[in-house]
Amino acid sequence: MKTLIIVDVQNDFMPGGQLEVPHGNMIVPVINRVQNFFDLILATQDWHPESHSSFASNHHEKKPFDRIILHGVEQILWPDHCIQGSAGADFHPDLETKKIAAIFRKGMDPEIDSYSGFYDNGHLTSTGLSGYLQEKGITEIFFCGLAADICVYYTILDSISEGFSATLIEDATCPLHLDKFDDIKCELAKIGAHIINSNELFY
């Protein structure tokens, strides 16, 4: 059963959003187009409380993109984004969501961030995604969404460590930091991830 996981295609990560990924809106038509290729479609969704400790606004005299040590783990401080129930946390309005079988929300614990769709950043709490996939007998997973160098990247790392295969659909994702993306792709390839273009799905 071929499975697609759509990572965080939310308004706050789009141009004009609180934590915009350059050209993030351009991947939405690609994601919509490839959905017909898959038997199972899942999505992740950043879903932060206002008090989230990853927000720079919750730290005195700190600004977005400063780095701190939080509970022993380095934390980048972000602009407030994807706050629970806000329009910024909603999926992009053009994203086709009818075929999404389940949504796995992450980043709900105010004390720890969660880039991966599988676990928080300390690998302390599971979202339940791995168990869901295992129960359905899934082995082959394709990934798309935002941002390629952060949440998509960490979700793929955990996918491989959990024993699933992982394929990144490159034209259905965008990085926040374009200059780091080539290195990340090389790292993913070294650990066994595949990287394809969406057109390759149809041949």
C-alpha positions as CSV (number, residue, x, y, z in Angstrom):
1,M,0.0,0.0,0.0
2,K,1.8,3.2,-1.2
3,T,1.5,5.9,1.4
4,L,1.9,9.7,1.1
5,I,2.6,11.8,4.1
6,I,2.0,15.5,3.6
7,V,4.0,17.5,6.2
8,D,2.7,20.8,7.6
9,V,1.2,22.4,4.5
10,Q,-0.2,25.2,6.6
11,N,-0.9,28.9,6.1
12,D,1.8,30.2,8.4
13,F,4.5,28.4,6.3
14,M,3.2,30.0,3.1
15,P,4.3,33.4,1.7
16,G,2.9,36.1,3.9
17,G,2.6,33.7,6.9
18,Q,4.3,34.1,10.3
19,L,7.1,31.7,9.3
20,E,7.0,31.7,5.6
21,V,8.9,29.2,3.4
22,P,9.9,30.9,0.1
23,H,7.7,29.7,-2.7
24,G,5.9,27.3,-0.3
25,N,2.6,27.8,-2.1
26,M,4.1,26.5,-5.4
27,I,4.1,22.9,-4.1
28,V,0.4,22.7,-3.4
29,P,-0.7,21.9,-7.0
30,V,2.1,19.3,-7.2
31,I,0.8,17.6,-4.0
32,N,-2.7,17.7,-5.3
33,R,-1.6,16.1,-8.5
34,V,0.3,13.2,-7.0
35,Q,-2.4,12.2,-4.5
36,N,-4.1,9.9,-7.1
37,F,-1.0,7.8,-7.1
38,F,-1.3,6.7,-3.5
39,D,-3.5,4.2,-1.6
40,L,-3.2,6.0,1.7
41,I,-2.7,9.7,2.4
42,L,-1.8,11.1,5.8
43,A,-0.9,14.6,7.0
44,T,0.9,16.2,9.9
45,Q,0.0,19.5,11.4
46,D,2.0,21.9,13.6
47,W,-0.4,22.7,16.5
48,H,1.2,24.9,19.1
49,P,-0.3,26.5,22.2
50,E,0.3,30.2,22.5
51,S,2.7,29.5,25.4
52,H,5.0,27.3,23.4
53,S,8.6,27.5,24.6
54,S,9.9,27.6,21.0
55,F,8.4,31.0,20.4
56,A,10.8,33.9,20.8
57,S,8.0,36.0,22.2
58,N,7.9,33.7,25.3
59,H,11.5,34.5,26.2
60,H,12.6,37.8,27.6
61,E,14.9,39.9,25.3
62,K,15.0,37.1,22.7
63,K,14.2,37.5,19.0
64,P,13.2,35.0,16.3
65,F,16.0,32.7,15.1
66,D,18.0,33.2,18.3
67,R,19.2,29.8,19.7
68,I,18.9,28.7,23.3
69,I,19.4,25.5,25.3
70,L,15.9,24.3,26.3
71,H,15.8,21.2,28.7
72,G,19.2,20.2,27.5
73,V,18.4,20.5,23.7
74,E,19.4,23.3,21.4
75,Q,16.3,25.2,20.3
76,I,15.9,27.7,17.5
77,L,13.4,30.3,18.6
78,W,10.7,30.9,16.1
79,P,8.1,33.6,15.3
80,D,4.7,32.6,16.8
81,H,3.2,30.2,14.3
82,C,0.6,27.6,13.8
83,I,-1.2,28.4,17.0
84,Q,-4.0,26.0,17.8
85,G,-7.3,27.1,16.2
86,S,-5.8,30.0,14.3
87,A,-6.1,30.6,10.6
88,G,-2.3,30.3,10.4
89,A,-2.5,26.7,11.6
90,D,-5.1,25.7,8.9
91,F,-4.0,23.8,5.9
92,H,-3.5,25.9,2.7
93,P,-7.0,26.5,1.3
94,D,-6.0,25.1,-2.1
95,L,-4.7,21.8,-0.6
96,E,-6.9,18.9,-1.5
97,T,-7.8,17.3,1.9
98,K,-10.7,15.0,1.0
99,K,-8.4,12.0,0.7
100,I,-6.5,12.5,3.9
101,A,-7.3,9.5,6.1
102,A,-5.7,10.8,9.3
103,I,-4.0,14.0,10.6
104,F,-1.2,13.7,13.2
105,R,-0.8,16.9,15.2
106,K,2.6,17.8,16.7
107,G,4.2,20.5,18.9
108,M,1.3,20.5,21.4
109,D,3.6,20.1,24.5
110,P,4.5,23.7,25.4
111,E,7.9,22.6,26.8
112,I,9.4,20.9,23.7
113,D,9.3,21.4,20.0
114,S,8.4,18.7,17.5
115,Y,9.8,18.9,14.0
116,S,9.2,15.2,13.2
117,G,5.7,13.8,12.5
118,F,6.7,10.8,14.5
119,Y,8.2,12.2,17.8
120,D,9.0,15.3,19.7
121,N,12.5,16.6,19.4
122,G,13.6,14.7,22.5
123,H,12.1,11.5,21.3
124,L,10.1,11.4,24.5
125,T,6.6,11.2,23.2
126,S,5.3,9.6,20.0
127,T,2.5,11.1,17.9
128,G,1.2,7.6,17.2
129,L,2.1,7.8,13.5
130,S,4.5,4.9,13.6
131,G,2.0,2.6,15.3
132,Y,-0.7,3.6,12.8
133,L,1.5,2.7,9.9
134,Q,2.7,-0.5,11.4
135,E,-0.9,-1.6,12.1
136,K,-1.8,-1.0,8.5
137,G,1.3,-3.0,7.3
138,I,2.8,0.1,5.6
139,T,6.4,-0.2,4.5
140,E,6.7,2.2,1.6
141,I,6.3,5.9,2.4
142,F,6.6,9.0,0.2
143,F,7.0,12.5,1.7
144,C,6.2,16.0,0.7
145,G,5.4,19.4,2.4
146,L,7.2,22.0,4.4
147,A,9.8,22.8,5.3
148,A,12.1,20.4,3.4
149,D,15.1,21.1,5.6
150,I,13.3,21.0,8.9
151,C,10.0,19.1,9.5
152,V,10.2,17.0,6.3
153,Y,13.8,16.2,7.0
154,Y,13.3,15.1,10.6
155,T,10.2,13.1,9.7
156,I,12.2,11.2,7.1
157,L,14.9,10.5,9.6
158,D,12.4,9.0,12.0
159,S,10.7,7.1,9.3
160,I,14.0,5.3,8.4
161,S,14.9,4.7,12.0
162,E,11.4,3.2,12.5
163,G,12.1,0.7,9.7
164,F,10.0,2.3,6.9
165,S,11.4,3.1,3.5
166,A,11.4,6.8,2.7
167,T,11.1,8.7,-0.6
168,L,11.2,12.5,-0.9
169,I,9.2,14.0,-3.7
170,E,11.5,16.9,-4.3
171,D,9.3,19.2,-6.4
172,A,6.5,18.7,-3.8
173,T,8.6,20.3,-1.0
174,C,10.5,23.5,-0.3
175,P,13.3,24.3,2.2
176,L,13.3,27.3,4.5
177,H,17.1,27.6,3.9
178,L,17.8,26.8,0.3
179,D,21.6,27.0,0.8
180,K,21.4,24.0,3.2
181,F,19.2,21.8,1.1
182,D,21.8,20.1,-1.1
183,D,23.7,19.0,2.0
184,I,20.5,17.6,3.5
185,K,19.7,15.7,0.3
186,C,23.1,14.1,0.4
187,E,22.6,13.1,4.0
188,L,19.2,11.6,3.3
189,A,20.6,9.6,0.4
190,K,23.5,8.3,2.6
191,I,21.0,6.9,5.1
192,G,18.9,5.2,2.5
193,A,16.2,7.7,1.5
194,H,15.3,8.1,-2.2
195,I,14.7,11.4,-3.8
196,I,12.6,11.7,-6.9
197,N,10.6,14.2,-9.0
198,S,6.8,13.9,-9.0
199,N,6.9,13.0,-12.7
200,E,8.7,9.7,-11.9
201,L,5.7,8.5,-10.0
202,F,3.8,8.0,-13.2
203,Y,6.3,5.9,-15.1
